[in-house]
Amino acid sequence: MAKLILSMDNLVLKEISLDKERTTIGRKAHNDIQIDNLAISGEHAVIVTILNDSFLEDLNSTNGTFVNGQRAQKHFLQNNDVIELGKYRLKYVKEAAQPGSQTDFEKTMVLRSDMMRKAVEQADGKLAEAAPAMMAPVNLAPPIHAAPPPPVAPAAVHVSAAPPQAPPVAATPEPEPAPSPAPTLAVPPAEAADVVLGAIQVLTGSNAGRTLDLVKSLTTLGKPSVQVAVLTRRPHSYFLTHVEGAKFPLVNGTAIGTQAHELKSHDIIELAGVKMEFFIKA
């Protein structure tokens, strides 16, 4: 998790963890980071954090926001960047991810799918163990006692010539129908929430011809300190947002502006002097 170290005149005042999507900075009390100084605007700047990436945006402050000595309207933050607000400094520290940590939304979905699969296998195993007992026929008929031996007729008594009766036969209970198979737990596929998969193909520059599948929730494009944009994956579409640079990225020859721009298949993106094509994979 990334954090900010607030200091003034080389004196560390406090540390702030960037555990929220939006962390506001300003003089007013409602800000997440309140700096009570007249050089700071009431709502001076905001830091937006998505997964492991953060970018800074100046909120049209009076005295501006500086990063590493350069005035910035939007800036993609990198480890050890220093944000300057008057006499105050905010150092951005990006801690390394722990080995094996699952930080991406896709990894989380795969992990959940695997856990569900194991639960289904365990449930199936228990049902299989109980199956023999469930399949055994149960005799629900009342017990049939053996018939007592017939009395011996006296010698003087004439025995009827009627054909002898067959000995009673114990009724065989009808076998119960086999139980219906146990229901199988439905495991939603990892892609259930994300039915659209996009990709970009580089058209110009040294990486021309290279294709990148956009499987992450957020993909950073461009060159730091030149022009940077983020490509965000939503359930049914992709959006391009300008982060850093004097000029906005172009989509089909038109600047996208400050708002997130929804991409269509085969849109041509121009960013940091490189053209690339966005498309939806079949």
C-alpha positions as CSV (number, residue, x, y, z in Angstrom):
1,M,0.0,0.0,0.0
2,A,1.3,3.5,-0.9
3,K,1.5,6.3,1.6
4,L,2.3,10.0,1.9
5,I,4.9,11.5,4.3
6,L,3.9,15.1,5.3
7,S,6.8,17.3,6.3
8,M,7.7,21.0,6.6
9,D,11.2,22.4,6.8
10,N,12.6,18.8,6.8
11,L,10.4,18.0,9.9
12,V,8.2,15.0,9.5
13,L,4.7,15.8,10.7
14,K,2.8,12.5,10.0
15,E,2.2,9.7,7.5
16,I,-1.0,9.1,5.6
17,S,-1.9,5.7,4.1
18,L,-3.6,5.9,0.7
19,D,-6.2,3.3,1.5
20,K,-9.1,5.3,-0.1
21,E,-10.0,5.8,-3.8
22,R,-9.9,9.6,-3.3
23,T,-7.7,11.4,-0.8
24,T,-8.4,15.1,-0.7
25,I,-5.9,17.8,0.3
26,G,-6.8,21.3,1.4
27,R,-7.2,24.0,4.1
28,K,-10.8,23.2,4.9
29,A,-11.6,20.7,7.7
30,H,-13.5,18.2,5.6
31,N,-10.4,17.2,3.6
32,D,-8.6,13.9,4.3
33,I,-5.3,15.8,4.6
34,Q,-6.0,19.2,6.2
35,I,-3.2,21.8,6.0
36,D,-4.2,24.9,7.8
37,N,-2.2,27.5,5.9
38,L,-3.2,30.5,3.8
39,A,-1.1,29.3,0.9
40,I,-3.3,26.2,0.6
41,S,-6.7,26.5,-1.1
42,G,-9.8,25.2,0.7
43,E,-9.9,22.3,-1.8
44,H,-6.4,22.2,-3.2
45,A,-5.8,18.8,-4.8
46,V,-6.9,15.2,-4.8
47,I,-5.0,11.9,-5.1
48,V,-6.9,9.1,-6.9
49,T,-5.8,5.5,-6.1
50,I,-6.8,2.6,-8.2
51,L,-5.3,-0.8,-7.2
52,N,-1.5,-0.1,-7.0
53,D,-1.5,3.1,-8.9
54,S,-2.1,6.7,-7.8
55,F,-2.3,10.0,-9.6
56,L,-2.5,13.5,-8.4
57,E,-4.8,16.2,-9.7
58,D,-4.7,19.9,-8.9
59,L,-8.3,21.3,-8.2
60,N,-7.6,24.7,-9.8
61,S,-5.8,25.9,-6.6
62,T,-4.7,29.5,-6.3
63,N,-1.0,28.8,-5.9
64,G,-0.8,25.6,-7.8
65,T,0.6,22.1,-7.1
66,F,4.2,21.2,-7.8
67,V,5.7,17.8,-8.2
68,N,9.5,17.5,-8.1
69,G,9.8,21.2,-8.7
70,Q,7.5,21.3,-11.7
71,R,4.0,22.7,-11.7
72,A,1.5,19.9,-12.5
73,Q,-2.2,19.8,-13.2
74,K,-2.3,16.0,-13.4
75,H,0.6,13.7,-12.5
76,F,1.0,10.0,-12.4
77,L,2.8,9.4,-9.1
78,Q,5.9,7.3,-8.9
79,N,7.9,6.1,-5.9
80,N,9.7,9.0,-4.1
81,D,7.9,11.8,-6.0
82,V,7.6,14.9,-3.8
83,I,4.4,17.0,-3.9
84,E,5.0,20.6,-3.0
85,L,2.2,22.7,-1.5
86,G,3.6,26.0,-0.3
87,K,6.1,25.2,2.5
88,Y,4.7,21.7,2.9
89,R,6.0,18.6,1.3
90,L,4.2,15.3,0.7
91,K,6.5,12.5,-0.3
92,Y,4.9,9.6,-2.2
93,V,6.2,6.2,-1.1
94,K,5.0,3.1,-2.9
95,E,5.7,0.0,-0.9
96,A,6.6,-3.2,-2.8
97,A,3.8,-5.7,-3.0
98,Q,4.3,-8.8,-0.9
99,P,5.2,-12.0,-2.8
100,G,2.2,-14.0,-3.8
101,S,-0.2,-11.2,-2.8
102,Q,-3.4,-11.1,-4.9
103,T,-4.0,-7.4,-5.6
104,D,-5.8,-7.4,-9.0
105,F,-9.5,-7.9,-9.3
106,E,-8.9,-10.7,-11.8
107,K,-6.6,-12.6,-9.4
108,T,-9.2,-12.3,-6.7
109,M,-11.8,-13.8,-8.9
110,V,-9.6,-16.7,-9.9
111,L,-8.9,-17.3,-6.2
112,R,-12.5,-17.4,-5.4
113,S,-13.3,-19.7,-8.3
114,D,-10.6,-22.1,-7.1
115,M,-12.0,-22.1,-3.5
116,M,-15.5,-22.8,-4.9
117,R,-14.1,-25.6,-7.0
118,K,-12.5,-27.2,-3.9
119,A,-15.7,-26.9,-2.0
120,V,-17.6,-28.6,-4.7
121,E,-15.0,-31.5,-4.9
122,Q,-15.3,-31.9,-1.1
123,A,-19.1,-31.9,-1.2
124,D,-19.1,-34.5,-4.1
125,G,-16.7,-36.7,-2.1
126,K,-19.0,-36.7,0.9
127,L,-22.0,-37.5,-1.2
128,A,-20.0,-40.4,-2.9
129,E,-19.2,-41.8,0.6
130,A,-22.8,-41.7,1.6
131,A,-24.1,-43.1,-1.7
132,P,-23.9,-46.9,-0.8
133,A,-26.0,-46.3,2.3
134,M,-28.5,-44.2,0.3
135,M,-28.7,-46.9,-2.5
136,A,-29.4,-49.8,-0.1
137,P,-33.1,-50.9,-0.3
138,V,-35.1,-50.3,2.8
139,N,-37.7,-53.0,3.7
140,L,-40.7,-51.0,4.8
141,A,-43.1,-54.0,4.6
142,P,-44.3,-55.5,8.0
143,P,-42.5,-58.7,9.0
144,I,-44.0,-61.9,7.7
145,H,-44.0,-64.7,10.3
146,A,-43.7,-68.3,9.1
147,A,-47.0,-70.1,9.0
148,P,-47.6,-72.7,11.7
149,P,-47.5,-76.4,10.5
150,P,-50.9,-77.7,9.6
151,P,-52.5,-80.1,12.1
152,V,-52.3,-83.8,11.5
153,A,-55.7,-85.2,10.5
154,P,-56.9,-88.2,12.5
155,A,-56.8,-91.5,10.6
156,A,-60.6,-91.7,10.6
157,V,-61.0,-88.4,8.9
158,H,-61.1,-88.5,5.2
159,V,-58.6,-86.1,3.7
160,S,-60.0,-84.1,0.9
161,A,-58.6,-84.7,-2.5
162,A,-58.2,-81.0,-3.1
163,P,-54.7,-80.2,-4.5
164,P,-52.2,-79.3,-1.9
165,Q,-51.7,-75.6,-1.4
166,A,-48.3,-74.1,-2.2
167,P,-46.4,-73.0,0.9
168,P,-46.7,-69.3,1.6
169,V,-44.1,-67.3,-0.1
170,A,-42.6,-64.3,1.7
171,A,-43.4,-61.2,-0.1
172,T,-40.4,-59.5,-1.6
173,P,-40.5,-55.8,-1.0
174,E,-40.2,-53.7,-4.1
175,P,-36.8,-52.0,-4.3
176,E,-37.0,-48.3,-3.8
177,P,-36.1,-46.1,-6.8
178,A,-32.5,-45.0,-6.9
179,P,-32.1,-41.6,-5.3
180,S,-31.7,-38.7,-7.7
181,P,-28.1,-37.5,-8.1
182,A,-27.1,-34.9,-5.7
183,P,-27.3,-31.3,-7.1
184,T,-24.0,-29.9,-8.1
185,L,-23.0,-26.5,-6.8
186,A,-22.8,-24.0,-9.6
187,V,-19.5,-22.2,-9.7
188,P,-19.6,-18.9,-11.4
189,P,-16.8,-18.5,-13.9
190,A,-14.2,-15.9,-13.2
191,E,-15.2,-14.1,-16.3
192,A,-18.9,-13.7,-15.3
193,A,-18.4,-10.2,-14.1
194,D,-16.2,-9.2,-17.1
195,V,-17.8,-10.4,-20.3
196,V,-15.8,-8.1,-22.5
197,L,-12.1,-8.6,-23.2
198,G,-10.2,-5.9,-25.1
199,A,-6.7,-5.4,-26.4
200,I,-4.5,-2.8,-28.0
201,Q,-2.1,-3.1,-31.0
202,V,0.7,-0.7,-31.3
203,L,0.8,0.8,-34.8
204,T,3.9,3.0,-34.8
205,G,7.2,3.3,-33.0
206,S,9.7,0.7,-31.9
207,N,7.0,-1.6,-30.6
208,A,4.9,-1.6,-33.8
209,G,2.9,-4.8,-34.2
210,R,2.9,-5.7,-30.5
211,T,-0.5,-6.6,-29.0
212,L,-1.4,-6.3,-25.4
213,D,-4.4,-8.0,-23.8
214,L,-6.2,-5.6,-21.4
215,V,-6.9,-8.1,-18.6
216,K,-6.1,-5.8,-15.7
217,S,-8.6,-3.5,-14.1
218,L,-6.3,-0.6,-14.9
219,T,-3.5,-0.3,-17.5
220,T,-1.2,2.7,-17.6
221,L,-0.1,4.0,-21.1
222,G,2.3,6.6,-22.2
223,K,5.6,8.1,-20.9
224,P,6.0,9.6,-17.5
225,S,6.7,13.4,-17.5
226,V,5.6,13.5,-21.2
227,Q,2.0,12.2,-21.5
228,V,0.3,9.5,-19.4
229,A,-3.2,8.0,-19.5
230,V,-4.9,5.2,-17.8
231,L,-7.1,2.6,-19.5
232,T,-9.8,1.3,-17.1
233,R,-11.7,-1.9,-17.6
234,R,-15.4,-1.9,-16.7
235,P,-17.8,-4.9,-16.9
236,H,-18.9,-4.1,-20.4
237,S,-16.6,-1.5,-21.8
238,Y,-13.2,0.3,-21.5
239,F,-12.5,3.9,-20.6
240,L,-9.5,6.1,-21.3
241,T,-8.6,8.9,-18.9
242,H,-6.0,11.6,-19.2
243,V,-3.5,11.7,-16.2
244,E,-0.4,13.7,-17.1
245,G,0.8,15.9,-19.9
246,A,0.1,19.3,-21.4
247,K,-1.9,17.8,-24.2
248,F,-4.8,15.3,-24.0
249,P,-4.7,11.9,-25.7
250,L,-6.4,11.7,-29.1
251,V,-9.1,9.2,-30.1
252,N,-9.8,9.1,-33.8
253,G,-8.0,12.4,-34.1
254,T,-10.0,14.2,-31.4
255,A,-8.8,15.2,-27.9
256,I,-10.7,13.3,-25.2
257,G,-10.7,16.2,-22.6
258,T,-10.7,15.8,-18.8
259,Q,-13.5,13.3,-18.6
260,A,-13.2,9.5,-19.0
261,H,-13.8,8.6,-22.6
262,E,-15.5,5.3,-23.5
263,L,-13.7,3.4,-26.2
264,K,-15.3,1.6,-29.1
265,S,-13.7,-1.3,-31.0
266,H,-11.1,-0.2,-33.6
267,D,-10.7,3.3,-32.1
268,I,-7.3,4.8,-32.9
269,I,-5.5,6.2,-29.8
270,E,-2.6,8.7,-30.1
271,L,-0.6,9.0,-26.9
272,A,3.0,10.2,-26.3
273,G,3.7,10.2,-30.0
274,V,2.5,6.6,-30.5
275,K,-0.5,5.4,-32.4
276,M,-2.4,2.2,-31.2
277,E,-5.6,0.5,-32.1
278,F,-8.1,-0.6,-29.5
279,F,-10.3,-3.5,-30.3
280,I,-12.6,-6.0,-28.6
281,K,-11.5,-9.6,-28.9
282,A,-14.0,-12.1,-30.2
